[in-house]
Amino acid sequence: MKIQGVHRHFSLSIAVFVFVLGLSLISQGCNALRPRQSFFAVGGTELTLQAVPQNPEEKVTPEIMQGAIDILRERIDPDGRKGITVQRLGEDRILVQLAGGETDPQRVMQMTGAMAVLRFIDAGSDPIPAGTKLRFIDVTTGMPIEMQGASGGEAPSVSQSADGEAVQDSTAGATDMVDITTDKIVLTGDDFARADVKFSQMGNPMISFEFKPEARQVFARYTSQHVSTYLAIALDDTIISCPVIREPILGGKGVIEGNFSKQETEDLVIMLNSGRLPVPLQIVENRSFSPLNCLKGSNPQSGSFIQLRFDNWDGAKDIPAFVRQVSDIVAKRAGKAPQVLASLSNGDQTSSGLLIEIRSEAGLLNNRDSGQAVYDGIRSAGGPFTVLEETEFATE
């Protein structure tokens, strides 16, 4: 796309809250430079996450959703330097927007989907092989119960694990399911004061941890009473290690060692330090957007990029429904569905400002009557607005 003319442009700083319609993408070429780099301009990946309580009767409260958002931000952008957008979308969804392609979407998907519940489990005299799936049984009723993380994703493959002070590795490789009663859970990752990445003498990455003071006493008492038995370590519902306790561990410190990659180890440490998600999250939408790029061709056709701001937006209105209206209005004139983004200035539906961005492969601005008809339709559906930008670009 070769940008042929920018009619209006104003810079705008706004937190992005995105709804998307349309799947057409404009082929990549040289980057188009604009003073304001919108998500359409730089491209990227957008994930929509759905909160899925394990108990169907559990209510997803605003506090639960905010807790999940805070943990996700800590997991995927702990330093706050990547410019990743993580915002609530309606009552029980979260939008994660990775602009520009600097962040690995696959890694982010793994970190957003994992509950990251670490459990230390009394395995008794028989080791549980790494890779074994667990089913948790209520010790009172004898019935299977849903535990946080018990339906999580694949755990990192592990060949061995050892506490830094007093344990040896166990056999690895099975994938059978084992029933574990809830009274066998000794401690969890919630009892960690801190987890860090360390390296063995052979240069292999491992997870170093330290328990909180109260948990340290529990661990010291447990290991003193269970010398020569096995202590299984599970991530979500999968055993990652099962070392034998060789002597009492009184210092409350240890390491989890296996065939983790360096990236897996770093990611797991981040998830352990950020804490477990208050509710499981499922990826329900995964969309990729090409940048608004320059193209060269022998028969270019005009496309349009439009930004509109609704300063007096009614927060009670249904934004996804309005986005669909805008898409239908543009498609009626353009002959094909556009891409539409809706952004709230403060990232929540109580905000008074709404930004609409429209990207259409069909030219809307070079035909005055067509453009005016689009604006009239949008104004009728959403009220008065200010045109922030109108851009025509060439597409092949």
Backbone hydrogen bonds in HBPLUS format (Angstrom, degrees):
<---DONOR---> <-ACCEPTOR-->    atom                        ^
c    i                          cat <-CA-CA->   ^        H-A-AA   ^      H-
h    n   atom  resd res      DA  || num        DHA   H-A  angle D-A-AA Bond
n    s   type  num  typ     dist DA aas  dist angle  dist       angle   num
A0394-ALA N   A0002-LYS O   2.90 MM 392  4.87 143.7  2.03 113.2 125.0     1
A0004-GLN N   A0392-GLU O   3.10 MM 388  5.91 148.9  2.20 135.6 145.2     2
A0392-GLU N   A0005-GLY O   3.30 MM 387  5.83 169.7  2.31 164.8 167.4     3
A0007-HIS N   A0390-GLU O   2.96 MM 383  5.46 151.1  2.04 164.8 170.6     4
A0390-GLU N   A0008-ARG O   3.24 MM 382  5.45 140.6  2.40 131.0 133.9     5
A0030-CYS N   A0294-CYS O   2.96 MM 264  4.83 126.1  2.26 139.1 140.9     6
A0294-CYS N   A0030-CYS O   2.39 MM 264  4.83 177.1  1.39 168.6 167.3     7
A0041-ALA N   A0038-SER O   2.96 MM   3  5.03 120.0  2.34  95.2 110.7     8
A0042-VAL N   A0038-SER O   3.14 MM   4  6.53 157.4  2.20 158.0 161.7     9
A0043-GLY N   A0039-PHE O   2.79 MM   4  5.51 143.5  1.92 144.4 154.7    10
A0292-LEU N   A0041-ALA O   3.04 MM 251  4.51 152.9  2.11 106.2 114.5    11
A0100-GLY N   A0043-GLY O   2.78 MM  57  5.43 171.6  1.78 138.9 139.7    12
A0044-GLY N   A0289-PHE O   2.93 MM 245  5.27 155.0  1.99 137.7 142.1    13
A0289-PHE N   A0044-GLY O   2.79 MM 245  5.27 159.6  1.83 160.1 165.1    14
A0045-THR N   A0098-LEU O   2.87 MM  53  5.10 152.3  1.95 144.9 148.7    15
A0098-LEU N   A0045-THR O   2.75 MM  53  5.10 174.2  1.75 170.0 169.9    16
A0046-GLU N   A0287-ARG O   2.77 MM 241  5.16 163.2  1.80 156.3 160.8    17
A0287-ARG N   A0046-GLU O   2.89 MM 241  5.16 169.2  1.91 155.7 157.6    18
A0047-LEU N   A0096-VAL O   2.77 MM  49  5.05 172.0  1.78 159.0 161.4    19
A0096-VAL N   A0047-LEU O   2.84 MM  49  5.05 166.5  1.86 156.6 158.5    20
A0048-THR N   A0285-GLU O   2.96 MM 237  4.96 160.2  2.00 138.3 140.4    21
A0284-VAL N   A0048-THR O   2.89 MM 236  5.80 160.4  1.93 161.9 168.5    22
A0049-LEU N   A0094-ILE O   2.78 MM  45  5.01 171.7  1.78 154.9 157.8    23
A0094-ILE N   A0049-LEU O   2.84 MM  45  5.01 150.3  1.93 139.4 148.0    24
A0050-GLN N   A0282-GLN O   2.72 MM 232  5.08 166.3  1.74 147.5 151.1    25
A0282-GLN N   A0050-GLN O   2.84 MM 232  5.08 159.4  1.88 140.6 147.3    26
A0051-ALA N   A0092-ASP O   2.92 MM  41  5.46 173.4  1.92 167.3 165.4    27
A0052-VAL N   A0280-PRO O   2.87 MM 228  5.44 169.4  1.89 149.5 152.0    28
A0058-GLU N   A0055-ASN O   2.84 MM   3  5.37 162.8  1.87 122.3 128.3    29
A0065-MET N   A0061-THR O   3.08 MM   4  6.42 162.9  2.11 155.0 159.2    30
A0066-GLN N   A0062-PRO O   2.91 MM   4  6.08 157.7  1.96 146.7 152.8    31
A0067-GLY N   A0063-GLU O   2.96 MM   4  6.10 153.2  2.03 141.9 149.4    32
A0068-ALA N   A0064-ILE O   2.98 MM   4  6.26 154.0  2.05 147.7 154.6    33
A0069-ILE N   A0065-MET O   2.94 MM   4  6.21 155.4  2.01 147.3 154.1    34
A0070-ASP N   A0066-GLN O   2.93 MM   4  6.16 163.0  1.96 151.5 155.3    35
A0071-ILE N   A0067-GLY O   3.07 MM   4  6.27 157.2  2.12 146.2 152.0    36
A0072-LEU N   A0068-ALA O   2.91 MM   4  6.11 158.6  1.96 149.2 155.4    37
A0073-ARG N   A0069-ILE O   2.95 MM   4  6.18 162.8  1.98 153.7 158.1    38
A0074-GLU N   A0070-ASP O   3.10 MM   4  6.30 154.6  2.17 141.2 148.0    39
A0075-ARG N   A0071-ILE O   2.90 MM   4  6.14 142.4  2.04 144.1 155.0    40
A0075-ARG N   A0072-LEU O   3.09 MM   3  4.98 120.0  2.47  91.1 106.5    41
A0076-ILE N   A0072-LEU O   2.93 MM   4  6.11 172.6  1.94 164.8 163.7    42
A0077-ASP N   A0073-ARG O   2.95 MM   4  5.38 145.5  2.07 138.4 145.6    43
A0080-GLY N   A0077-ASP O   2.96 MM   3  5.18 149.4  2.05 108.5 118.4    44
A0085-THR N   A0097-GLN O   3.08 MM  12  4.92 162.2  2.11 146.5 146.9    45
A0097-GLN N   A0085-THR O   2.84 MM  12  4.92 157.8  1.89 140.2 147.4    46
A0087-GLN N   A0095-LEU O   2.93 MM   8  5.22 157.3  1.98 146.6 153.9    47
A0095-LEU N   A0087-GLN O   2.66 MM   8  5.22 167.3  1.67 167.3 168.8    48
A0089-LEU N   A0093-ARG O   2.65 MM   4  4.81 169.2  1.66 136.7 132.9    49
A0108-VAL N   A0104-ASP O   3.14 MM   4  6.44 160.5  2.18 153.5 159.3    50
A0109-MET N   A0105-PRO O   2.86 MM   4  6.11 156.2  1.91 151.9 158.3    51
A0110-GLN N   A0106-GLN O   3.11 MM   4  6.37 153.2  2.19 145.1 151.4    52
A0111-MET N   A0107-ARG O   3.06 MM   4  6.33 153.2  2.13 147.3 154.6    53
A0112-THR N   A0108-VAL O   2.85 MM   4  6.03 143.7  1.99 151.0 160.9    54
A0113-GLY N   A0109-MET O   3.08 MM   4  6.04 144.9  2.21 140.4 148.4    55
A0236-ASP N   A0117-VAL O   2.68 MM 119  4.85 167.8  1.70 144.8 149.2    56
A0189-GLY N   A0118-LEU O   2.68 MM  71  4.73 138.2  1.85 138.2 138.2    57
A0119-ARG N   A0234-ALA O   2.83 MM 115  5.14 157.0  1.89 148.3 155.2    58
A0234-ALA N   A0119-ARG O   2.86 MM 115  5.14 164.4  1.88 151.7 156.8    59
A0120-PHE N   A0187-LEU O   2.80 MM  67  5.22 171.8  1.81 153.9 152.0    60
A0186-VAL N   A0120-PHE O   2.74 MM  66  5.51 153.7  1.81 157.7 166.2    61
A0121-ILE N   A0232-ALA O   2.71 MM 111  4.92 171.3  1.72 151.7 154.8    62
A0232-ALA N   A0121-ILE O   2.79 MM 111  4.92 142.4  1.93 161.9 156.6    63
A0122-ASP N   A0184-LYS O   2.80 MM  62  5.08 167.2  1.82 151.9 153.9    64
A0123-ALA N   A0230-TYR O   3.05 MM 107  5.22 153.4  2.12 144.5 146.1    65
A0230-TYR N   A0124-GLY O   2.78 MM 106  5.51 174.9  1.79 163.4 164.0    66
A0132-THR N   A0129-PRO O   3.25 MM   3  5.95 154.1  2.32 138.3 139.6    67
A0173-GLY N   A0130-ALA O   3.09 MM  43  5.58 148.9  2.19 130.3 139.1    68
A0131-GLY N   A0239-ILE O   2.76 MM 108  5.27 171.8  1.76 145.6 147.1    69
A0239-ILE N   A0132-THR O   2.92 MM 107  5.34 164.9  1.95 153.1 157.5    70
A0133-LYS N   A0176-ASP O   2.97 MM  43  6.11 138.5  2.15 137.1 147.4    71
A0178-VAL N   A0133-LYS O   2.82 MM  45  6.31 149.2  1.92 154.6 163.2    72
A0134-LEU N   A0237-ASP O   2.82 MM 103  5.14 149.8  1.91 146.7 149.8    73
A0135-ARG N   A0178-VAL O   2.90 MM  43  6.09 150.9  1.99 148.9 149.1    74
A0180-ILE N   A0135-ARG O   2.83 MM  45  6.08 158.8  1.88 154.9 158.4    75
A0145-ILE N   A0136-PHE O   2.95 MM   9  5.88 160.0  1.99 151.7 153.8    76
A0137-ILE N   A0180-ILE O   2.80 MM  43  5.81 159.3  1.84 139.8 142.9    77
A0182-THR N   A0137-ILE O   2.99 MM  45  6.06 147.1  2.10 164.3 161.7    78
A0138-ASP N   A0143-MET O   2.86 MM   5  5.50 169.4  1.87 155.7 152.1    79
A0142-GLY N   A0138-ASP O   2.74 MM   4  5.20 148.1  1.84 147.5 155.8    80
A0150-ALA N   A0147-MET O   2.86 MM   3  5.19 159.8  1.90 136.6 136.7    81
A0152-GLY N   A0149-GLY O   3.12 MM   3  4.96 155.9  2.18 114.5 111.4    82
A0246-ARG N   A0166-ALA O   2.92 MM  80  5.43 157.0  1.97 168.5 175.9    83
A0244-VAL N   A0168-GLN O   3.24 MM  76  5.53 138.1  2.42 127.3 139.2    84
A0184-LYS N   A0181-THR O   2.94 MM   3  5.73 166.2  1.96 126.0 130.5    85
A0185-ILE N   A0182-THR O   3.29 MM   3  5.72 168.9  2.30 112.2 115.4    86
A0191-ASP N   A0188-THR O   2.94 MM   3  5.60 160.0  1.98 116.1 122.6    87
A0192-PHE N   A0189-GLY O   3.07 MM   3  5.32 165.7  2.09 110.2 113.6    88
A0212-LYS N   A0191-ASP O   2.85 MM  21  5.80 156.9  1.90 171.8 166.6    89
A0193-ALA N   A0210-GLU O   2.68 MM  17  5.63 169.0  1.69 154.0 158.1    90
A0210-GLU N   A0194-ARG O   3.08 MM  16  5.65 141.6  2.23 161.4 168.0    91
A0196-ASP N   A0208-SER O   2.76 MM  12  5.11 155.6  1.82 150.3 156.6    92
A0208-SER N   A0196-ASP O   2.82 MM  12  5.11 164.2  1.84 152.4 155.3    93
A0198-LYS N   A0206-MET O   2.89 MM   8  5.27 174.5  1.89 154.6 155.7    94
A0206-MET N   A0198-LYS O   2.79 MM   8  5.27 150.0  1.88 149.6 148.3    95
A0200-SER N   A0204-ASN O   2.85 MM   4  5.20 159.6  1.89 144.2 148.9    96
A0203-GLY N   A0200-SER O   2.85 MM   3  5.04 159.9  1.89 109.5 115.1    97
A0207-ILE N   A0256-ILE O   2.94 MM  49  5.01 168.8  1.95 146.3 146.0    98
A0256-ILE N   A0207-ILE O   2.71 MM  49  5.01 150.7  1.79 141.8 152.1    99
A0209-PHE N   A0254-GLY O   2.88 MM  45  5.57 167.3  1.90 156.5 157.9   100
A0254-GLY N   A0209-PHE O   3.13 MM  45  5.57 153.2  2.20 150.0 150.5   101
A0211-PHE N   A0252-GLY O   2.88 MM  41  5.34 165.7  1.90 158.8 163.5   102
A0216-ARG N   A0212-LYS O   2.74 MM   4  5.87 145.3  1.86 158.5 170.5   103
A0217-GLN N   A0213-PRO O   3.27 MM   4  6.62 147.9  2.38 145.3 151.4   104
A0218-VAL N   A0214-GLU O   3.21 MM   4  6.59 154.9  2.28 143.8 150.6   105
A0219-PHE N   A0215-ALA O   2.85 MM   4  6.07 161.7  1.88 153.4 157.9   106
A0220-ALA N   A0216-ARG O   2.92 MM   4  6.10 154.7  1.99 143.5 150.8   107
A0221-ARG N   A0217-GLN O   2.96 MM   4  6.13 162.3  1.99 148.8 153.2   108
A0222-TYR N   A0218-VAL O   2.88 MM   4  6.05 161.0  1.91 148.9 154.9   109
A0223-THR N   A0219-PHE O   2.92 MM   4  6.01 174.4  1.93 152.0 153.9   110
A0224-SER N   A0220-ALA O   3.06 MM   4  6.06 146.1  2.18 138.7 148.0   111
A0225-GLN N   A0221-ARG O   3.19 MM   4  6.36 141.7  2.34 140.6 149.4   112
A0225-GLN N   A0222-TYR O   3.08 MM   3  5.26 128.2  2.36 100.1 113.3   113
A0226-HIS N   A0222-TYR O   3.05 MM   4  6.16 116.3  2.48 141.6 158.4   114
A0226-HIS N   A0223-THR O   3.40 MM   3  5.03 149.6  2.50  90.3  98.8   115
A0229-THR N   A0226-HIS O   3.19 MM   3  5.64 150.5  2.28 136.7 134.1   116
A0228-SER N   A0245-ILE O   2.60 MM  17  5.21 169.5  1.61 162.0 162.9   117
A0245-ILE N   A0229-THR O   2.86 MM  16  5.76 167.7  1.87 172.9 173.6   118
A0231-LEU N   A0243-PRO O   2.89 MM  12  5.71 167.3  1.91 174.1 178.0   119
A0233-ILE N   A0241-SER O   2.73 MM   8  5.15 165.3  1.75 155.1 152.1   120
A0240-ILE N   A0233-ILE O   2.80 MM   7  5.86 170.5  1.81 159.0 162.1   121
A0241-SER N   A0233-ILE O   3.29 MM   8  5.15 143.2  2.44 146.0 145.5   122
A0235-LEU N   A0238-THR O   2.82 MM   3  5.41 153.1  1.89 163.8 157.8   123
A0238-THR N   A0235-LEU O   3.07 MM   3  5.41 162.1  2.10 125.0 130.8   124
A0265-THR N   A0261-SER O   2.97 MM   4  6.17 159.1  2.01 150.0 155.7   125
A0266-GLU N   A0262-LYS O   2.94 MM   4  6.17 162.2  1.97 149.6 154.4   126
A0267-ASP N   A0263-GLN O   2.89 MM   4  6.06 161.7  1.93 151.1 156.4   127
A0268-LEU N   A0264-GLU O   2.93 MM   4  6.06 161.0  1.97 147.8 152.9   128
A0269-VAL N   A0265-THR O   3.00 MM   4  6.16 158.8  2.04 149.2 155.0   129
A0270-ILE N   A0266-GLU O   3.00 MM   4  6.24 156.7  2.05 146.2 152.6   130
A0271-MET N   A0267-ASP O   2.95 MM   4  6.24 159.2  1.99 149.2 154.8   131
A0272-LEU N   A0268-LEU O   2.86 MM   4  6.08 155.8  1.92 149.6 156.3   132
A0273-ASN N   A0269-VAL O   2.94 MM   4  6.09 160.8  1.98 150.1 154.9   133
A0274-SER N   A0270-ILE O   2.92 MM   4  6.04 145.8  2.04 145.4 155.1   134
A0275-GLY N   A0271-MET O   3.08 MM   4  6.09 132.1  2.32 136.6 147.4   135
A0293-ASN N   A0291-PRO O   2.97 MM   2  5.39 117.3  2.38 109.3  92.1   136
A0301-GLN N   A0395-THR O   2.48 MM  94  4.99 160.5  1.51 152.5 160.0   137
A0395-THR N   A0301-GLN O   2.51 MM  94  4.99 162.3  1.54 153.3 160.3   138
A0303-GLY N   A0393-PHE O   2.66 MM  90  5.16 156.9  1.71 157.9 164.0   139
A0393-PHE N   A0303-GLY O   3.02 MM  90  5.16 156.9  2.07 126.1 132.9   140
A0304-SER N   A0360-SER O   2.88 MM  56  5.26 160.7  1.92 149.1 155.7   141
A0360-SER N   A0304-SER O   2.91 MM  56  5.26 167.6  1.93 156.6 160.7   142
A0305-PHE N   A0391-THR O   2.84 MM  86  5.03 150.9  1.92 149.2 153.8   143
A0391-THR N   A0305-PHE O   2.84 MM  86  5.03 152.5  1.92 152.8 159.4   144
A0306-ILE N   A0358-ILE O   2.92 MM  52  5.10 159.3  1.96 145.7 152.5   145
A0358-ILE N   A0306-ILE O   2.81 MM  52  5.10 160.8  1.85 152.1 158.0   146
A0307-GLN N   A0389-GLU O   2.98 MM  82  5.00 158.9  2.02 139.0 140.4   147
A0388-LEU N   A0307-GLN O   2.87 MM  81  5.26 155.5  1.93 139.9 146.0   148
A0389-GLU N   A0307-GLN O   3.39 MM  82  5.00 159.5  2.44 129.2 127.7   149
A0308-LEU N   A0356-ILE O   2.79 MM  48  5.08 161.5  1.82 153.0 159.1   150
A0356-ILE N   A0308-LEU O   2.76 MM  48  5.08 166.5  1.78 153.3 157.9   151
A0309-ARG N   A0386-THR O   2.85 MM  77  5.13 158.3  1.89 146.7 154.1   152
A0386-THR N   A0309-ARG O   2.80 MM  77  5.13 154.0  1.87 142.3 150.5   153
A0310-PHE N   A0354-LEU O   2.73 MM  44  5.02 168.4  1.74 157.5 161.1   154
A0354-LEU N   A0310-PHE O   2.99 MM  44  5.02 150.2  2.08 130.5 140.0   155
A0313-TRP N   A0352-SER O   2.83 MM  39  5.00 138.8  2.00 152.7 144.2   156
A0317-LYS N   A0314-ASP O   2.99 MM   3  5.72 167.1  2.00 124.7 128.9   157
A0322-PHE N   A0318-ASP O   3.03 MM   4  6.31 149.6  2.13 146.2 155.3   158
A0322-PHE N   A0319-ILE O   2.99 MM   3  4.95 114.6  2.44  96.0 112.5   159
A0323-VAL N   A0319-ILE O   2.85 MM   4  6.15 155.6  1.91 159.0 166.0   160
A0324-ARG N   A0320-PRO O   3.04 MM   4  6.33 153.7  2.11 145.1 151.7   161
A0325-GLN N   A0321-ALA O   3.01 MM   4  6.32 147.4  2.12 140.6 149.8   162
A0326-VAL N   A0322-PHE O   2.91 MM   4  6.24 161.1  1.94 154.2 158.1   163
A0327-SER N   A0323-VAL O   2.91 MM   4  6.16 162.3  1.94 149.9 155.0   164
A0328-ASP N   A0324-ARG O   2.93 MM   4  6.14 158.0  1.98 146.3 152.0   165
A0329-ILE N   A0325-GLN O   2.89 MM   4  6.15 156.5  1.94 152.5 159.2   166
A0330-VAL N   A0326-VAL O   2.97 MM   4  6.21 165.8  1.99 156.6 159.3   167
A0331-ALA N   A0327-SER O   2.84 MM   4  5.94 164.3  1.86 150.3 155.7   168
A0332-LYS N   A0328-ASP O   2.99 MM   4  6.04 148.3  2.09 142.6 149.8   169
A0333-ARG N   A0330-VAL O   3.04 MM   3  5.38 128.8  2.31 104.8 117.4   170
A0334-ALA N   A0330-VAL O   2.72 MM   4  5.85 159.1  1.77 158.4 165.9   171
A0335-GLY N   A0331-ALA O   2.75 MM   4  5.12 148.0  1.85 135.2 140.4   172
A0339-GLN N   A0359-ARG O   2.93 MM  20  5.13 167.6  1.95 147.0 150.7   173
A0359-ARG N   A0339-GLN O   2.89 MM  20  5.13 161.9  1.93 155.2 158.1   174
A0341-LEU N   A0357-GLU O   2.90 MM  16  5.06 160.2  1.94 145.6 151.9   175
A0357-GLU N   A0341-LEU O   2.88 MM  16  5.06 161.0  1.92 147.2 152.1   176
A0343-SER N   A0355-LEU O   2.70 MM  12  4.84 161.4  1.74 147.5 153.4   177
A0355-LEU N   A0343-SER O   2.66 MM  12  4.84 166.6  1.67 151.9 156.7   178
A0347-GLY N   A0344-LEU O   3.23 MM   3  5.00 157.5  2.29  98.1 104.8   179
A0345-SER N   A0353-GLY O   3.28 MM   8  5.49 163.4  2.31 134.7 137.0   180
A0351-SER N   A0348-ASP O   3.19 MM   3  5.91 167.3  2.21 121.0 123.9   181
A0371-GLY N   A0367-ASN O   2.91 MM   4  6.14 170.1  1.92 163.8 166.5   182
A0372-GLN N   A0368-ARG O   2.88 MM   4  6.00 160.2  1.92 150.0 155.7   183
A0373-ALA N   A0369-ASP O   2.96 MM   4  6.09 151.0  2.05 142.4 150.3   184
A0374-VAL N   A0370-SER O   3.05 MM   4  6.36 151.3  2.14 147.5 154.9   185
A0375-TYR N   A0371-GLY O   3.02 MM   4  6.31 164.4  2.04 151.0 154.6   186
A0376-ASP N   A0372-GLN O   2.84 MM   4  6.02 160.9  1.88 150.4 155.9   187
A0377-GLY N   A0373-ALA O   3.02 MM   4  6.14 157.8  2.07 142.4 148.2   188
A0378-ILE N   A0374-VAL O   2.97 MM   4  6.23 159.7  2.01 152.5 158.0   189
A0379-ARG N   A0375-TYR O   2.85 MM   4  5.98 161.5  1.89 151.9 157.4   190
A0380-SER N   A0376-ASP O   2.97 MM   4  6.08 151.7  2.05 143.4 150.8   191
A0381-ALA N   A0377-GLY O   3.10 MM   4  6.31 143.1  2.24 138.7 148.1   192
A0382-GLY N   A0378-ILE O   2.83 MM   4  5.97 155.6  1.89 155.0 161.4   193
A0383-GLY N   A0379-ARG O   2.77 MM   4  4.69 144.6  1.90 129.5 134.3   194
